[in-house]
Every structure is written in structure tokens, then in C-alpha cells.
């Protein structure tokens, strides 16, 4: 596999670089508006931005290394690193979106958010699960794979396909619950926010496709039924993941945080 700017398009042009810029700007705005932000909201925003930053920076750094060497370097060790952080992102991010959705529903129904302590406990559990589960290939369960120009956990293997689909269903259900709750809300920004939240599930559409096809066909990423279209499918998966890094910092770190700060 030879690497050029064209091969690594999502990292060196659009959407990863704009996503990193948006994430950095959101960190800066949170720092400047720290005193005006509600504590539970801060916990969740910082957790989400941490996941976005970790995934984005590691992906960008690895892409730079690949381009500089014009080849995949580091062998199985670097593949495991890349597989770990892609797995971490696909498990942690949807669950944090689900947590934000439920916290917002609590605010609509009860007029209060979950306490900062409760938010930290749930968030910590999400991050711990997302950090440990992608390590399974290191102990002989499932494997990391190289479906195209990058390594990842084998999303077509049931060990990762089923947990991801459960996580995705949880996020989608919580977003749907928020949409129902905001129908009775008289707050215009909350109604707009719930509609914008509908952008979250489609951002994972290619990951869902890969996982479902894997379960139905018993395939793996190394021997996928996508054939000559495999590169395009996984390329779209990467692009959609990095598009999330443009949308989500703005949606949650700016719009949601500022909206609840005004209501407090």
C-alpha cells in the first residue's frame, strides 16, 4: 500500500483538518466561558471533546507518518494502536451522545440536569468500557484488520458488530426520546436542538452497513462481500466519522452548552 495525499484525502484535506480546527476552537470557547457554563453540561461537553480530540489527533498524526514514509509503518503494533482508537471512538461517541440526550430530557421533564457527580460516573463508565473493549484482539478474541488504507477493529466480526449495533440503537433511541420530549417544550432553541440531533444517527450509516453485512454473511473486513467497492465503503465510513468532528463540537460544545447556560 502506497500513500499519497489522494489516498489519505479525509485526513489531509476535508473533513479531518476542519474538524480539528472546529474542535480546537470549541475548547477555547469553553475555556473563555467556563464560569457561565452549567457544571453537568461542562462534564459532558469535556467528555465528548476529549473523545473527538483523541480520535482526531491520533488519526492525523498517523496519517502524517504514513505520508512521510509512503508506506504503512510499525507493523502489527501500529495496526493495534489504530485499531484501538477507531474502536474506542465508535463505542464512546454514540454513548456520550445518548447520555447528552437523556440529560436534556431530564432537564425538560424535571427542570434540572443530572448532578455533575452522576454525569461523571456515567461518563467514566462509558470511557472505561470504550477503552477496554477494543483491546480484545490483544487477548485472542476477534482481531484488528486492514480493510483498505488503515487498520481498525473488525467491524464485520460479531464480537464488534453486535456491540456497535447495540450502542448505535441506544443512541438512536435516546435521540428519538429527546425529539418526543421537545414536542411539549415551549423553548424554541431546544426544539431546534432536537432536530439537529437527528444528524447524529446518519453519521454512522456506513458503519451500520458494514456491521449488518458482517453479521448476515459471516464475513470479515479482510474478506468482505463488498468486493471492488470495499475501498469506497470504508472510505465513506471514515469521511462520515470525520464529518462528525465538525458537527458535534459545534452542536454540543457551543449550541447546547450555551442554550442551557441561558436557561440556568
N, C-alpha and C positions, 0 to 999 in steps of 0.2 A: 504494500500500500504506500503510494507516494502522496505527499501532502502539499497542496498549493492553497492560495487564498480562496480559489473557487471551491476546493474540497472542503475547506473549513469556513465556508461562507457565513453560516449563522453566528460564528464566533467573532470574525474579523470585520464584518460589515453590519448586517441587520439580522436579528434583533438583539444580540447579546450586548454589544457595546452601548447602545442607547439604554438598555435595561440596567447596566451597571451605573450609567450616569444618573438615571432616574433614582436608583436605589441610594446612591451617594447623596443626592440632593435631598431625598426624604429623610435620611439620617440627620442631615444638617438642620432641616426644618424642625424635626422632633427635638433636637438639642436646643434650638433657639426658643421653642415654645414649650419647653419642659414644664414650667410652672403652671401653664394654662391647661395642661392635659390631665384627664382623669387617670388615676393610678392603675385601675384594672385595664383600661384601654391601652395605657403605656406598656404594660406587661405583654399584652397580646401583640401589639404592633412591633415591639422589640423582638419578640419571638419569631414573628413572621419575617421581619427584615434580616434577622440572623440567618434563617434558612436560605433566603434569597441571596444574601451576600456570600455565604459559604459555597453554595452551588455555583453561583456566577463567577466568583473569583477563581475557584479551583478549575472550572471548565476553561476559563480564559487563559490561565497560566499553563494548563496542559496543552491548549491549542497553540500557544506561542512556542512551547517546546517542540511540538510536532512539526510546526512550520520551519523552525530553525534547523531541525535535523532532517527534514524531508522524509521522515520515516517514524514509525511507532517505536518509541524507545522505552526502556525499563522493563520490557518483557511482562511476565505474569504478575510481577509485583505492582507495576504501574497500572496494569489492567485491573487488578483487585482494588486499587485506590479509586480508579474511575468508576468501577462497578459499584463500590460502596457509596460514593457520594451521589450517583444517579439514583440508587435505591433509596437512600436517605431522603432525597428531595421528593420522590414520587410517593413516599409514605407520609412524610411530615407535613408537606404543604397542604394537601387536601384536608387533613385532620385539623390543622390550625384554622383553615377557612371554615370548617364545620364548627369549631369552638367559637369563633367570632360570630357566626350566625346565631348560635344558641345564646350567647351572651347578649346579643342585640334583642332577641326575642324576650329574654328575661327583663330587659330594660323597658320594652314596650308593654309587657303584661304587668310587671310589678313596680315599674318606676325606678328600679335600682339594678345595677350590674352585679354579677358575682363578685365577691371580695377579691382583692389582689392576691391574698393567700390561696384562695380556691383556684384562681386563674393560674398561679404559679405551679400548683400541684398538678393540674390537668396538663398544662403546657410541658412541664418537666417529664410527665409520663409519656406524652406524645414524642418528645425529642429522644427519650431513652429508648422507646420501642423502635423508632425510626433509625436510630444509630446502631442498635444491636442486630436487628433482623437481617439487614443486608450483609452481615458478616457470616451468615450460614454457610456459604460456599467454602469458607476457610476451615470449617469443621466437617466437610464432606457432604453437606446437604445442598443440592442444586449446584449451580456453577455460575461463574461470570462468563460472558460470551462477547464475541466480536462480530456483530451482525453487519456492520458497514465500516465506517471510518473511526469508530470509537468503541470502547468497552462499556458494558452495562450488566446489571443482573439479568438473568434470562427471564424476561417478562412473559415468554410463552410457556415456561415451565410452571406447573401447578403450584409449586412452592412459593412463587412470586405472583403469578397471575391471580390466584384466588384472593390473597390478602390485599392486593392492589384494588381489585374489583369491589371488595368489601369496603375498603377505605373510600373509594370513589362513590359508592352507593350511599355511604354515611354522609359525605359532603353534599351530594345532590339532595338527599332527604332533608338535611338541615337548611340548605338554601331554600328549598321548597317550603319548609316550615316558616322561614322568615318571610317569604313572599306572602303567605297566607296571613301571618300576623300583622303585616304592614297594611293590609286592606282596611283594617279598622283604625289605623293611625291617622291622626289629623296633621302630622308633621310632614310637610312636603319633601324635605331632604331625605327623610327615611324611606319614603316611597320610591324616590329616585335611586337611593342606595340599593334597595332590594332588587330593583330591576337591573341595575348594573351588576349585581351579584350573579345574575344569570350568565354573565360572561365566564364564570369560573368553570362550570362543567364542560362546555365545549373546548376549553383549553387542553383537556385531557382526551379528546376524542380519538386520536391516533394511538395513544397508549391503551385505551379501552379496546380498540380494534385488535391490536397485537395480542392482548391478553385473552380475549374471547376466541380468536382464531387458534391460539395455542391450546386452549382447553378443548375445543371442539375437534381439533385434528391431532392432538397429542404431539405437536411439533415443538421444535426449539428454535431459538433465534439463529443458530448455526445452520439449521436445515429447515428453513421456513417455507411455507407454501406460497409465499408472495413471489418467488422466482425472481425474474428480472426487475420486478417492481419493488423488491425489498429495500434497495437503497433509497428510493423515493419515499416509501412508507416511514422508514426510520428517520430520514431527513426531515419529513414533515413533523414527526414526533418531537425532534429536537427544536425545530423552529417554534412550534406551539409552546413548548416548555419555556423557551426564552422570551416569547411574547408575554407570558405570564409575568415575567420580571419587569416589564414596562407597565402593565396594567395594575398589578396588585399593590406595589408600593404607593402608587397614587390613590388607588381606591381605598385602601385601609389606612396606610400611614398618614395620608393627608385628609381625604374627604371624610372618612368615618371618624377618625380621631377628632378632627376639628368640629364636626357636627355634634358629637356627644359632649365636647367641651362647652359648646354654646348652650346646650340643654342643661348642663350641670348647675 
